[in-house]
Amino acid sequence: MLTSLASLALLYLAALIIPGPNLLLLTHTAASASRRAALGVAFGIATGTLLWVGIAVFGVQKIFNAAPMLQTSLRVAGGVYLLYLAYGLLRSLWGDRSGASNAVTSVAGAEVAREAGSGQSSYFRRGLLTNLTNPKSFAFWTSVAVVSLDPNALLATRLLAVFMVAMMAVVWHIVLAFVFSTPPAQRAYLRAKPMLSLVTGVVMGAFGTRLLWGLRG
């Protein structure tokens, strides 16, 4: 039991450290918006992780074998959503350069008034949707994580695995939210915002394109 849990913990820690859509979204929100907004994204990502690990631990492959179209649908949704985020970032970059708007835009380039009106829940939803449609999360929880777990593990072991991963996700993303929302980090972000928005948008777009491109044939 301990060996299986330790393997899962190490694999997930490595997955957390490797940059992907979740990390890009959280750090960008923390530096460009506020700590409160970043915490909303952090809890959204953590909730998505809880769903992913629950599915992985309790038989994701059985679900996909029974409904193969579900896997394809998730990939399509993931690719489209990541391209949407990339478009929002690049559009906000163009708006900043042209001077069309002086408002601080969100990571998806939505209007500030809409974000303010919807409140914290909008950032939570963005974190949740980004994680659930994240190709990195999809690949990890449907392959690497599955093989690290004993298929004959007891229910208590499976529940402990879910709890362990959920706590790791919460702690990691809250720490990132606090670190990248500090005044020095935000000042550095403002200086480098055009380049960071460009890079983040291109990377998000690349993730989405690769996910959709993999569906051909």
ZANU-751148 format. One record per residue: x, y, z of N, C-alpha, C, O in turn; residue in one letter. Coordinates in steps of 0.05 Angstrom, whole numbers, plus 5000, padded with zeros to 4 digits. Each point is the difference from the previous one (the first is absolute). Layout:
BEGIN
XYZXYZXYZXYZA...
This chain:
BEGIN
501649765000498450245000501750255000499650184984M502449835034501750245003501650054974500450224992L500549564996501650024976498350124977501050184986T496649735012498250104979499350295005500150164980S499449925044499450285006502450184996499750224991L502649685017502550164997500650044970500850224992A498849584992500450024971498150214988500850174984S496749825025498050194990500750285008499850194984L501149855041500750265010502350124985500050234993A502149615002502350094985499350084971501050204990L497449634998499250054972498350264998500450164982L497949875037498350245000501650255006499550214989Y502449775029501850235006501550084975500250244995L500749574990501450074975498150134980500850194986A496849715013498050124982499350285008499550174983A500549895043499450275010502250204991499450224993L503049695009502350174995500350074970500850224993I498549584990500350054971497950204990497749965005I503250264982498150204991497849894981500649844983P497050265021497849924983497850215002500450205013G497349754975497850205001499250085028499450245005P500549575014499250075027501950215012499250205012N503449744986502050185012500050274986500250215013L499649794961500050254985497650175008500250245004L497449644998497650155007500350125028499350235004L501649615015500150095027502050225004499450215012L503049764978502050215003499350254985500550225010T498349754967499150244985497850155015500150255001H498049615010497850125015501150145025499250225007T502649645007501150115025501550264995499750195015A501849824964501750234994498450234987500750235004A497249704981498650214985497450095014499150234994S499849615023497450085012500450055030500750225008A498849585009500250045029500449735013499749794988S501150225037500349755016497349855002499949764999R498050405005497449885003499249854975499049775001R501550354976499449874974501749754997499049794991A503650235016501849774998499149775018500249774992A498950295031499049795018497549874989499749765003L498650394983497749884987500949804979498949784998G503150304986501149824980501349765013499649774991V501950275031501349785014498149795010500449774996A497450325016498049815010498549874977499249775003F500550374975498749874977501849784989499049784993G503650275004501949804991500149775019500049764991I500050295035500149795020497549824999500149765003A497650374992497549854998500149824975499149775001T502050344977500349834976501849775005499549784990G502650265025501949785007498649795016500449764996T497950335023498449815016498349824983499849765004L498950364976498449844981501749814984499349774996L503050334994501749834984501149765015499949784990W501150275034501149785016497849815008500549755001V497150355004497849825007499449814977499549765003G500450364973499449844976502349804995499449774993I503150325010502349824995500049775020500449774993A499250295032500249805022497749804998500349765006V497350334985497749825000499349904972497749924996F504250094986499649864974499350174976497949974988G504050215005499550174976500049844975498550064981V503249735017500249854976497449854994499249974977Q499549945044497449864996497950194988498449924984K501750335026498150194990500550064970498150004984I504450045009500650064972499649764982499250034976F501249735034499549764984497049964994499249924979N499250165041497149984997498950224982498049964987A503350275014499050234984502450144987500950215009A500149674969502450124987499550284989501950164999P495749914995499450274990500450215022500550234994M499349685031500450195022502950105000500550245004L501449584991502850075000500550204977501450205003Q497549744973500350184978498750275005501250214993T496549795019498650255006501650175020500150254997S501149625022501750155020502450134986500750225007L500449634975502450114986499250244982501450204999R496449784988499050224983499450245017500850234994V497849735028499350225018502550135011500250245002A501849595005502550115011501550174980501050215006G499249694969501450154980498750264993501350214998G496049795000498550254994500350205023500450244995V499449665029500250195023502750125002500350245006Y501849614990502750115001500550204978501450205004L497549754973500250194978498550265006500850224993L497049755022498450235008501650175020500150254997Y501349625022501750155018502350144986500650235006L500649634974502250124985499050244985501450214999A496349774988498850234985499650235019500650234992Y498349725032499550225018502550145009500150255001G502049605004502650125008501250174977500850225005L499249674971501250144978498350254992501150204992L496349785011498350234994500450225021500150244993R500249685032500550205021502750144995500450235006S501649614985502650124994499850214977501250215002L497349724978499650194978498550255010500750234992W497349735026498650235010501750185017499850254998G502049635018501950175016501850164982500650235006D500449654973501950144983498750224984501250214994R496249754999498750204984498850225016499150214990S500949755037498950205018496950005000498850205009G500049584982497150004998498749985027497750085003A503849825017498849975027502150035020502349914997S497050235025501950045022499449815023501450015020N496549844977499349815022501849765000501149924980A499249975044501649765003498349774991497849955011V503249894969498449784990500649755015502149975012T496049854988500449745012501649824982500650084977S500049685032501749824984498649914974501449934981V496050075018498649934976499250244983498749974979A502150275030499450244985497150095002499150164983G499449765038497250085003499950285011502050105011A495850034986499750275010500150015030499049825014E502250394997500350035029497350015014499649895021V498550254966497450035013498749735003498749955021A501549874960498849745002501449835021498649865015R504050174987501549855021499250105028499649845018E500250424985499350125026497149925008499549945023A498850054957497249935006499749715008498449945017G503149884970499749725006501649925025499449795012S502550384996501449965025501949765000501049924979G499549985045502049795004499349754985501849854992Q495750105005499249754987501049974971500549784991S499850454996501049994972502949904999500749854982S500950235037502849905001500149715008501649854990Y496650075028499849725008499349834976501249794995F496850304990499149844976502349994980500449794987R501050435009502250004981502249805008501049854983R499750145042501949815010499149714996501449834992G496050135015498849734998500049914971500849774994L498250404988499749924972502849964987500349824984L501650355023502749974989501249735008501349874983T498350055042501149755009498649764987501349814991N496050205008498549784989500549964970499749784989L501050444997500549984971502950024993500850024977T500949965043502950024997501149744989499749795013N501650224963501149754989502249875018500349765000P501150415015502049905018498749845022500949785007K497050335005498549865021498849744989500149795012S498750244964498749774987502049774996499449775007F502950294982502049804995501049875026500449765002A500150415018501049905025498149815014500749785008F496850314995498149855016498849764986498949825012W501350174961499049774986502249804992499449794988T503150275019502149824993502049965022500149795013S501550414992502249985020499049935027500949825013V497150334996498949965027498749735003500249875021A498550044958498549755002501949775004499549825016V502850184969501849775002501650015027501149795007V498950435006501550025026498349895023501149955022S496450004973498249905021499549714996499649904978L500349955045499349724999497149974994498350105014D501049764964497249964992498449855021497550025000P503949835018498649855020500250135028499549885020N501150384980500350145025497450015015497850014988A502450005039497650015017498750284997501250194991L496249825016498650254999501350215017500150244992L500949695031501350195018502550124987500550245003A500949604982502450094986499350204978501350204996T496549734990499150184978499150275011500650214989R497949785033499150255012502350175011500050244998L502049625013502450145010501550134977501150225003L499049654974501350114976498650254991501350204993A496149795007498450244992500550235019500550234991V499549725035500550205020502850124998500350245001F501649594995502850084998500450194976501250225003M497949704974500350164976498550275003501050214991V496649785020498450245003501450205018500150244994A501149675028501550175018502550124986500650235004M500849614981502350094985499250234981501450204997M496349754989499150204981499350265014500750224990A497849775032499250245014502450165010500250244995V501749625018502350145012501750124978500850245002V499849614977501750104978498950254987501450194996W496049794997498950224985499450255017500150224990H499449745036499750235018502750145003500150245000I502049605003502750125003500650174975501050225002V498449674974500550154975498450264999501050214992L496549775017498250235000501150225018500050244992A501149695031501150205018502650114990500550245001F501249594988502750094991499750194976501350215000V497149724981499950164975498150245002499950164982F498749865041498350245004501250205018498750205008S503949774999501450195017500650254983500349984976T499950265037500650244985502549984982499850094977P502449805032502349984983499449834975500950074978P497749715026499349834977498150154981500349974975A497850185035498250144983501450234985499450054977Q502550085037501550224986501749884977500150114979R501149665027501649874979498249924977500850014977A496849895030498249924979499250234982499949984975Y499550255037499250234985502150094980499550094978L503149895031502250074982500249804977500750084978R498849675027500349804980497449904988499949804986A497950345020497349904992499849944970499049794994K501850394988499749934971501349744992498749834987P503850135022501449764992498749755014499749794987M499650245039498849775014497349934988499449764998L499050444995497449944988500449864973498549824994S503450274991500649884974500849715004498949824986L503050135031501149735005497849825010499649774991V498950335029497849835012497949944979499149774999T500150434985498149954980500949804979498549824992G504050204999501149814981500149725011499349814986V501650175039500249735012497349885004499649764994V498450395015497349905003498949914973498849794998M501750374981499149934974501449754989498749834987G503850135020501549764991498849765014499749794987A499750235039498849775014497349934987499549764995F498950445000497449944988500249894972498549814993G503250304991500449904972501049715000499149844985T502950115032501049735002497949805008499949774990R498450315029497949825009498049944977499249774997L500050434988498149964978501449864977498749834987L503850235008501549874978500249705004500049844982W500350085044500249725006497549844995500149755001G497750384994497449864995499749934971498249844993L503450274989499749944972500549714994501749875013R496950034968500449724992498649815019500149764997G
